[in-house]
């Protein structure tokens, strides 16, 4: 599935606002410093040892979530997302335009909420001793979990809280599905603007890695990197795995004509977005990346450009992606966003895209390709480039 390049028309997709939060900090400067190699990744190796985590930078939530009551009813993954969404709206000049915010549509990538750790612990401790494990599990789930807990876990609560706190009340949809949710949120927003099915969208995702249940899930699958910090590109040789990171990114996508009519500037232009869902076997990821490049990356000229890869560090797929990129753009810098702020699953592609936008806007890059190869499934690629005449 692809949304191909377009040029010089009213339905060009302009990026007019970005909001970034991660372990590196809040906003452009902290993230651009990491891209330039001028800052060190922030990694907590103690709290969840032996699993390192990139923790979210401390934030003054009241800057974007003024009401304490709203803050109390949100888990951290929601607060991170609402905060980043507020930053993006401010950046796009929408913070004080309540009328326009009511027309903004949302496409959000989000997983489930946090769990009741006490109940989980009791179930894990007791299931191995139960005479009938399935009956034990069913009984515990029915008697120990509060109905309100299920409501707090709903992935579409992030969009709901953004609507309540930030006043974005146009149509919304939420995608689940780890890395690919972020890819498809971006792809569909781009496609709808290009097709005239909407003029302005708020797109992004968030993830809280500082949760024992998240670490348990991915450790059970054999996906986590342990102990010392190592580059994404170096991990496959030692067994592979990712380091989870807390963070959020939202972007405002806008049809060129709509942005020009309200006097908004383009930070960058989103030229194309493609996604794939190949059946994984040796070599399939490399073929997928090359196909996606043909669909949305072939306008990449190389000089003054770079690739921002969302590679996970998982063995097999990481080497295949790097191999294809080396073949497609020999000599062009390939930056692993996982080395900067960790792996943020649903938010990884939006974070990479926001970082690429910041780099293009600042003149660090003329073009950037952003990639996503999911740890288990799903591939995506987007091309961002400088706006004509600075937007």
N, C-alpha and C positions, 0 to 999 in steps of 0.2 A: 504494500500500500504506500503510495507516495503522493506528495503534493509538490509538484515540480517548480523550477525557478520561474519567476516572472520579473518583468522589468518595466519601470516607468509607467505604471498605470494606477488608476485610483484605488484599485483593490490590493496594491502592494501592502504587505503586512509590516507595519512599523512597530518597533518596540519603543514605547514612550515612557516606560517606568520600570524600575527593578527594585526589589527588596531582598537583601541578603543577610542571613544570620547563620553562623556556624561556630565551631571551636576557634576559628581565627578571629572572630569579632563580628561587628555589625557594620554593614555598608561596604562601599567600594574599596576604600583605601587599604583596609586590612587584607582583603582578598587579592587585590592587585599586587600587593607586596609579596604575597605567597607565590603568585604566578611569576613574578620577577626573581624569585629565589631570595628575597630579602627578609623573609621571616621563617621561623621554625614551626613545624607542625606541633600542635598542642595535644599531647597524649597522656592519658591517665592510665598508668600501668598497675596501680595499687588497688583501687576500689573493687574491681571485678577480677582480680588476678585469678588465673594466669591470662585473662583476656584483656588486652588493651582496648581503650575506648577513647574516641575524640569527644570530649564533653562540650556542651554548648557554653559559650561565654556567658557570664552573669549579665542579666538584662534588667533594666528598670521597666517592668511590665507596664507601669502606669503611663508610660509615654504613648503607648498604642492601645492599651486596654485600661481606660481610666477608672472604671468601676471595680472596686474590690470584690463585689458580689460576682461579677463576670469572671474575674480571675480565679475565684475559689471554685467555681463549678467546672473549670477546664483542667484537663490533665496537661502535662508539659508539651506533648506533641501538638495539642491544639493551641496553646499559648504561643509556641514558636511560630506556627503558621499564621495566626491572627496578627502577630507582631510584624512578620515579614510582609504580609499583605498590606498592612497599614503603611509600611515604608514604601512599597511599590506605588500605592495610590498617591502618597505625598509626592513622590518623585515624578509622577505623571501629571501633577497639578490638579488632582481630583479631590484632595483632602477637604477642601472647602466648597466644593461644588456638589451639594447634596442632590440636586436635580439630576445631574449627569450620572452620579454614582448609582442612582436607581435604575439606570438603563444598562449598566455594566453586567455582562453575563460572566459566570464563573465556570471554570473547569478545573477541578481539584483532584490531585492524586494523593491518596491517603490509605494507610492500613487501619487495622483495628486499634482499639484503645488498650490501656494498661489493665492488668489482671489483679485479682484478689490473691496475693501471694500466699497468705495463710491457708486458704482453701486449696490452692494448688499443691502446697507442701504436704497437707494432710492426705490428699489423694495419692500423690506420688509415694508417700511413706506407707500407705495402707494397701495399695493395689497389689503389691507383690505378695502380701500375706493373705489376701482374700481367697476364699474357696472358689468363688466365681467372679473373676475379674470384671467381666462385662456388666454383671448385675451390680457389683460394688460401684463401678464408675457411674452407671446410670442413676443409682440411688443418691450418690453424693452430689451429682450435678443438679438433680431435682430438688434436693433438700438444702444444700449449702450455699448455692449462688443466689444472690439477691436479684430480683427482676431489674432494679435500677442499674445494676452493674452492666447488664447487657445494653441498656440505653447509652451508658457512658462509653461503651466500646464502639458504637456505630461510627463507621468511617465518614459518613456524611455530616457528622457533627462539626467538623472543621468548617465546611462551607456554611453551615447554619450559624456558627459563631462569628464568622467573617460578616455574614449578612447582618447580624444583630449589632455587632460592635462597630463595623466600618460602614454600615449603611449601603452595602452592595446588594441590591435586591432584584436584579434581573434574573433570568433563567439560570439554573445551575445544574451541574451533573458532577458526580464523583466517581472516579475510577479506582478500583483496587487491583492488585496484581503486581506488587513489588516494582522492580525497575521499569517494567513495560507500562505501568500505569502512568508514570511521568512522561514517557515518550508519547503515548497516545493522547494525553491531555494536550500536549503541545501541538501534535499533528492535527487533531480535530479542530482546535481553535484556529489554526492557520487555514485549514481547508474551509471552514465556515466563513471566515472573513473573505477569502479569495472568491468564494462562490456567492457572496452577497447575502449570506444568511446571518449576518451580525456585523456590527461596526467596531465594537470595543469589548475586549475580554480581559478578565483577570485570571491568570493561569499559574499554577504552581503546586507545591506540596511541602510536607514537613515530616520530620522523623525524630523521635526521641530514642537514642541508643542506650541511655542510662537506665536500663530496666533488666532485671534478672530474667524475666520471661522471654525477652527478645534474644538474649544471649543463649538461653537454653534451647530455643527453637533452632537456631542456626548451628549450634554446637552438635545437636542431635543429628543434623544433616551433614556434619563434617565440613562446614564451610568457614569456621572461624580461624583466624590467625592467632597464635598464642605467644605470650611473653614479649620479646624484644620488638621494637618497631623496625620494619624493613619496607623498602619501596615496593609498590604494587608490582613492578616489573621483575623484582628479584624473588618474590615469594614463591612462584611456581616451582623453582628449582629446589625448594625446601618443603615441598608438599602442598603449598598454596593455601589461600584463604583470604578473607577480608577482615578489616578492622572497622567495626561499626562507628558511625559518627552521628552526633545530634546536629540538626540544622534545618533550615527552611529557606525556600526561595519562591518568590512570586514575581511575575512579569505582567505588565499591561501591554497587550497586543491591540493594535488599532489599524483600521483601514486608512490608507494614506489620505484620502479625501476627507475623512472624518477628523483626523488629526489636524490637517491643514485648516479646516473650517473653524476649529477652536484655537488655532494658533500654537499647537503643540509641536515640539521638535522631536525628530527621530533620534534616539540614541544609537540605533542600528536598524538594519532591515533583515527580517527573517526570510531568506530566499527560498528555502525548501526544507521539507521534513519528510522522512520516510521511516517506515517501520516494517519489521519482518518477524516471523515466528517460525523459524526453521526447526525441523526435527533434528535434535542434536545427535551428531555422530562425528567421529574424527574428520576434520576438514570442513564441516558444514558452516561453522562460524566464519571462517575465512571467506567462503563463497558468499555468505550473506552480507558481510561487510562490503565486499566488492560490488555486489548488486545494489546495495543502498547508496554507495558512492556514485554509481552510474545514474541512479534516479535523482539524487539531490545534491551530490557533492562535485559533479564534474565541472561546475563553473568556478571551482576553487583554482586560483591561479598560482598559488604557491608563494610567490615573493611577498614578503610582509605578512605572511599568514602563519597559522599554527593549528594543530589539532588538540582539542581538549577531550581527553578520553575518560569515560566513566568506568574504565576497566576495574574489575573487582580484585584481581590477584588470585582468583581461583585457577588451579592448574588446568591446562588444556585450552580453555576458551581465551585466556589472557594471552598466551603465546600466539594463538591463531589470529587474534585481532591485531596484535603488534606486527606480526608478519605481513598481514595484508596492508596495513597502513604504511609500512616501510616500502612495500612494493608500489603502492599507489602514489605516495609523495616522498620519494627518497630525499633525505637531507632536511626535511621540514621538521621543526620541533614538535614533539608529541608529549604533551603534559598529562600526567595522570592526576585527576582531581582527587582520587582517593589518597594520594600522598599528602594532599593539602588539608583536607577536612574529613577524611575517612569515607566510609560507604554509607550513604543515607537512603538506599533503596528507592522508595517512591519519589523522593526529592532529588535524587542524584542527577537526573537529566535536567530538571529545571535549574538546579544549582550550577551545573556546567554551562547552561545556556545564559544564565544571568552573569556569570563570570566572563564568558565570551563577549557579551554585550558591553560590560564595563570596560574590557580591554579594547574593544573596537572604538567605543566612545572616547576613550582617553588617548587614542592614537597609538596605543601599543601594537595593535594589529589592524590590518586592513580587512582581513577576512579570518574567520575561524570556523572550523568544522567541529561539531560536538558529537561524540559517539556514546552509545550505550550498548553494552553486551551484558545481558542479565546473567547472574550467577548460575541460573538453572535454565532459563528460557527467555526468549525475546531479544530483539536487536533493534536499534534505532540510530538515526543520523540526521543532523540538521546543519544547514549552512547559514552563517550570519556574516553580514558584511557592512562596511561603513555606509552611512546614508549619503546620497548624492548631495554635495554642497553642504555637508554637515546637517542634513535634515531640513 
